[in-house]
Amino acid sequence: MARTDHIQIGRRGEFLAAYYLETHGIRTTHVDLQHDDLWCRTPSGELFRVQVKSTLKPLTYTTNLNKKRYQFWLGDSPPYHGIYVCVALDKQLCLAFRDDRAVKTFKMKDSCFTEQKQTDSIREAFSL
């Protein structure tokens, strides 16, 4: 996949994440910085840095066709002190979480992406 394709996938995820955050009363500003994609302000006035990670669809493992995982590349940098929002573009859903571990990739089961889990994760990550 060409770099421009990856950039477009990322942009789609950033705008979808911003949409869902806004529906929860979180004001979002799209920024173009090395480690931040969105800056967010909660209804209580708290500010958060957000990094959005997007993928088109889950990976299906050839050894077990029922095993599907979304994989997100978190990068080589030190732990991110903000909120990650992982977007499954095929489901048009996202999950928000805080994670200070220094991992390069993050995998989630296909079943993790539901509307209820999306709402719960946004409320928890942003302390709503």
C-alpha positions as CSV (number, residue, x, y, z in Angstrom):
1,M,0.0,0.0,0.0
2,A,1.4,3.4,-1.0
3,R,2.1,6.0,1.7
4,T,-0.6,8.3,0.4
5,D,-3.1,5.5,1.0
6,H,-1.9,5.2,4.6
7,I,-2.3,8.9,5.0
8,Q,-5.8,8.9,3.6
9,I,-6.8,6.0,5.9
10,G,-5.4,7.9,8.9
11,R,-7.3,11.1,7.9
12,R,-10.6,9.2,7.6
13,G,-10.1,7.8,11.0
14,E,-9.2,11.2,12.5
15,F,-12.4,12.8,11.3
16,L,-14.6,9.8,12.3
17,A,-13.0,9.9,15.8
18,A,-13.6,13.6,16.0
19,Y,-17.2,13.1,15.1
20,Y,-17.8,10.5,17.8
21,L,-16.0,12.6,20.4
22,E,-18.0,15.7,19.5
23,T,-21.2,13.6,20.0
24,H,-20.1,13.1,23.6
25,G,-19.7,16.9,24.1
26,I,-15.9,16.8,23.6
27,R,-14.7,19.8,21.5
28,T,-12.1,18.7,19.1
29,T,-9.5,20.5,17.1
30,H,-7.6,18.8,14.3
31,V,-3.9,19.4,14.5
32,D,-1.1,18.4,12.3
33,L,1.7,17.7,14.7
34,Q,4.2,14.8,15.0
35,H,2.5,13.0,17.9
36,D,-0.9,14.6,18.2
37,D,-3.9,14.3,15.8
38,L,-6.5,16.0,17.9
39,W,-6.6,18.3,20.8
40,C,-9.8,17.9,22.9
41,R,-11.6,19.8,25.6
42,T,-14.1,18.0,27.8
43,P,-17.3,19.7,29.0
44,S,-15.5,20.2,32.4
45,G,-12.7,22.1,30.6
46,E,-10.0,19.4,30.8
47,L,-7.7,19.3,27.8
48,F,-6.4,16.1,26.2
49,R,-3.9,15.2,23.5
50,V,-5.2,12.5,21.2
51,Q,-3.5,10.2,18.8
52,V,-5.8,8.4,16.3
53,K,-4.9,5.0,14.9
54,S,-7.0,3.7,12.0
55,T,-7.3,0.5,10.1
56,L,-9.5,-0.6,7.2
57,K,-10.4,-4.1,8.5
58,P,-9.2,-6.8,10.8
59,L,-6.5,-9.3,10.0
60,T,-7.7,-12.9,9.5
61,Y,-5.3,-15.5,10.5
62,T,-4.8,-18.4,8.0
63,T,-4.3,-20.9,10.8
64,N,-7.7,-20.0,12.3
65,L,-10.2,-18.2,10.0
66,N,-12.4,-17.3,13.0
67,K,-9.6,-15.4,14.7
68,K,-9.9,-11.8,13.6
69,R,-7.8,-9.0,15.1
70,Y,-7.5,-5.3,14.4
71,Q,-3.9,-4.3,14.5
72,F,-2.8,-0.7,15.2
73,W,0.8,0.6,14.9
74,L,1.5,2.8,17.9
75,G,5.0,3.7,16.9
76,D,8.5,3.7,18.2
77,S,8.4,6.8,20.3
78,P,8.3,6.6,24.1
79,P,5.0,6.1,25.8
80,Y,2.4,8.5,24.6
81,H,1.0,10.7,27.5
82,G,-2.4,11.2,26.0
83,I,-5.4,9.2,24.7
84,Y,-5.3,6.8,21.8
85,V,-8.4,6.4,19.7
86,C,-8.3,3.3,17.6
87,V,-10.7,3.3,14.6
88,A,-12.1,0.3,12.8
89,L,-13.1,2.0,9.5
90,D,-15.1,-1.1,8.2
91,K,-17.3,-0.9,11.3
92,Q,-17.2,2.9,11.6
93,L,-16.5,2.5,15.3
94,C,-13.7,3.5,17.6
95,L,-12.4,2.8,21.1
96,A,-10.6,5.3,23.3
97,F,-8.0,4.4,25.9
98,R,-5.1,5.7,27.9
99,D,-2.0,3.6,27.6
100,D,1.5,4.4,28.9
101,R,3.1,1.1,27.9
102,A,5.9,1.3,25.3
103,V,4.4,-1.1,22.8
104,K,4.8,-0.9,19.0
105,T,1.6,-2.6,18.0
106,F,-1.7,-3.1,19.7
107,K,-4.2,-5.8,18.7
108,M,-7.9,-6.0,19.5
109,K,-10.5,-8.7,18.8
110,D,-13.1,-8.0,16.2
111,S,-15.8,-8.3,18.9
112,C,-14.3,-5.4,20.9
113,F,-15.8,-2.9,18.5
114,T,-19.4,-2.3,19.4
115,E,-21.4,0.9,19.9
116,Q,-21.7,0.2,23.7
117,K,-18.0,-0.4,24.1
118,Q,-17.2,2.7,22.1
119,T,-19.4,4.8,24.4
120,D,-18.0,3.3,27.5
121,S,-14.4,3.7,26.3
122,I,-14.9,7.4,25.5
123,R,-16.5,8.1,28.8
124,E,-13.7,6.3,30.7
125,A,-10.8,7.7,28.8
126,F,-12.0,11.3,29.0
127,S,-13.4,11.0,32.5
128,L,-16.9,12.0,31.5
